[in-house]
Amino acid sequence: MIVDPSRVTAWVFDMDDTLYPREQGVMRLVQERINLFLMEAVGLPGPEARVLQKQFLNEYGTTLAGLMANYQVDPERFLREVHDVPLDGLEPNPDLAAALAALPGRKFVLTNAARGHATRVLNRLGVADRFAGVFAIEDMDLTPKPAPATFRRFLAAFDVDPHAAVFFEDTPRNLAPAKALGMTTVLVGDGHGHEVGDWIDARTPDLLDFLQPLAFRDAA
């Protein structure tokens, strides 16, 4: 499927492992911090904590949602501690900034990460001023993607017409509710080995390679 930018009024992006390549390693550091938090909060050794973390991700969408459903945890402390990672491996991307600026319509970030983490990452990439809004886990009332209610809340918050919106995401199942609401869906990356179904309209191994032809196709 080829996206026609003239028909798009809103470009919606997941952030981690979508706006930047997974190889830059930010989420690996976050996952390590999450594992440490689980070891302390639940009292499990490292390997068992990692198994529980994957279980929570599969069942609840985020580790935090799983913890809140099954244990007494302070969500603010969790978000603060697990996102307290260095961003030295994250490279500024002026080409991405230029491509985002050239796209017609508004741009948004829709992320299960904490707002503070989103601010740090977007500033590090040099793209913070390209977005009309950021919808983070705090705005979701801690109910993460892929919950359909979270997508509806996002659309209402920014008055986005889903039928004129494109959503970019690296996790296949997070694209399903967006498609159900009428959004065009683009999977970025390899899908982490998860099921890829007919709710995905297009795939790209690299976000910038997908955006640049759309952004600059009418340039003289």
N, C-alpha and C positions, 0 to 999 in steps of 0.2 A: 504493500500500500504506500502511495506517495501522498504526503501531507501537503495540502494547498494552503500556504500561509495567508492568502487573501481571505480565507474562510475562518481563520483562527483569531479570536479576540483575547484568549487567555492561554498562556503557556505555563504549565504547572510542573514543578520538578521536585522529586525526592532529592535529598541532599547527599548523605553519606553513600559512597560507592556509586553515585550517579553523576553528580556534578564534578567529581574527580575520580580517577581510576582507583580500583581496589588496591592496586599494587603500591599506592602511596602509604598504605599501612595504618591509617587513622583508626579504622574500625578494629583492627587487630589489637591495638592498644586499649581501646574501649572494652573489648571482649575480655581482655586480661583483667581489667579493673572490675568488671562485672563478676568474673569468676572469684576474685578475692572477696568481693562483697558477699557473694553467696556462701563462701566457705565460712565467713564470720557469722552471717545472719542465720544460717541453717545448721551450721556445725558439721559440714561434710568435708571430707578430704577433696583435694583438687580434682581428680578424675571423676568422682561422683558428682561434684558440683557442676562440672562441664556437661554431664549427661542431663542433670536437672535443668540447666540453662537451656539446652536444646529442646527439652520437653516443653518448657514454658514458652519458648519462641513459637513452637509449632501449635500449641494449644491456645495461647493467649495473645500472640502477636508481638509481645515484648517480654523480657525477663521481669520487668517491674510489674506488669499486669499480673503475671503468675505469682509473684511474691505477695502482692496485695491480696490476691484471692485465697492464698493458703497460709500466710504468715503475717505477723504484726511487724511491719516495717515503716520507716519514715520515708515517704517518697521524695521529699525535698532533699534529704540527705543522700539517698540513692542517686538521684540525678546529679547532684553536685559532685559526688565522689567519683562516679564512673566516667564522667566526662572531663575530669581533671587530668587530661593527658597532653603531652607536648605536641605541637603541630609542626615540628621542624621538618618532617618529611613531606608536608603538604606544600606544593609549589604554586606560587601565583600564576594565574593563567590569563594573560592579556588577550589572547585569541578568543577564549571563551567569553570574556567581558565584551569584546567587540561584537561577537556573534549574537549575544543576548541583546545588546543595545540595538542591533540592526533588525531584530525580529519585530514585526508589527504587533501591536496589542500589548497587554499587560503581562508581566511575569511574576510568578509566585513560587515560594518554597513550601512544600507540604511534607513535614518530617516528623518521625517518631522521636527524634532527639529533643533534648532540652533547649529552651530558647537561648540560654547563654552559650551553649556549645554551637548552635547554629550561627550566632553572631560572630563567634571567633572564627569558625570555618569560612564563612562568607567573606569576612574581612581579609583572612589569609589568602583566599583565592583572588581577591581584588574584584569581587562581583557584587558586594553588598548593595551598592547603589543602583544595581540593575533591576532590583525586585520591588514591586509595589507592595508586597506584604510577605510575611513569614508566618506560617501556621505550625506551631510546635506542639509538643506533647502537653504542655500546660493549657494550651487553647483547646485541646481535645478532651479536657476534663480527665486526663490520664487514661483515656480509652483510645488505644492506638489503631492505626491502619492494621488490618483491613476492615475494621468495623464500618459498615455502611453509614451508620449515624455520624461517624467522624467526617466522612466525605460530604454528607449533606450539610453538616455544620460549617465546613470550610466553604462550600459553595455559597451558603447564605451569608457568611461573614463578609465576603468580598463581592457579593452580587455577581457571581460567575455563571454564565450560561454553559452548562455542561456540553451541549451540542456544538458549541463553538470553542471547545477547550481541548488541549492535548496534554496528556499526563505522561511523564517520563519517570521510570522507576526500575530499580535493579532486582526487586523481589517479585516474581511472577504473580503470586496470589494477591499482592496489593493492587494489582492492576484490574482484577476481576470486578470489584465493586465500582470502580471508576467507569469501566465499560458498561456495566449495568445501568449506570446513571446517564449514559449517552456520550461520555468522553471518548476521544480517540486515544488509544493506549500504545505506548512505545516501550518495549523492554530494552534496557541498557545493560550490556554485558551478557554473560552466559547463563544467567538464571540460577547460579549457585547449585546446579544439578537438580532443581525442583521442576515440578510439572509445568509445562508450557502449553496452555490450551488456546481455544479459539477466541478467548476474550482479549488476546493480544493482537493488535492490528499491524504492528511493525516491530522489527528488531534491529538493533545496531550494536556492534561491539564497542563503539566509541561515540560518546555523546557529541563531541565537537564535529566529528566527521558527518554526523547526521544533520547538525544544525547549520553548518556553514553554507551548504548549497541552498538551503531555505532562506537564510538571512540575506544572502548576497546575490540571489539569482537574478534580481532585476537591476543590479548595479551596472552602471555604464562602464 
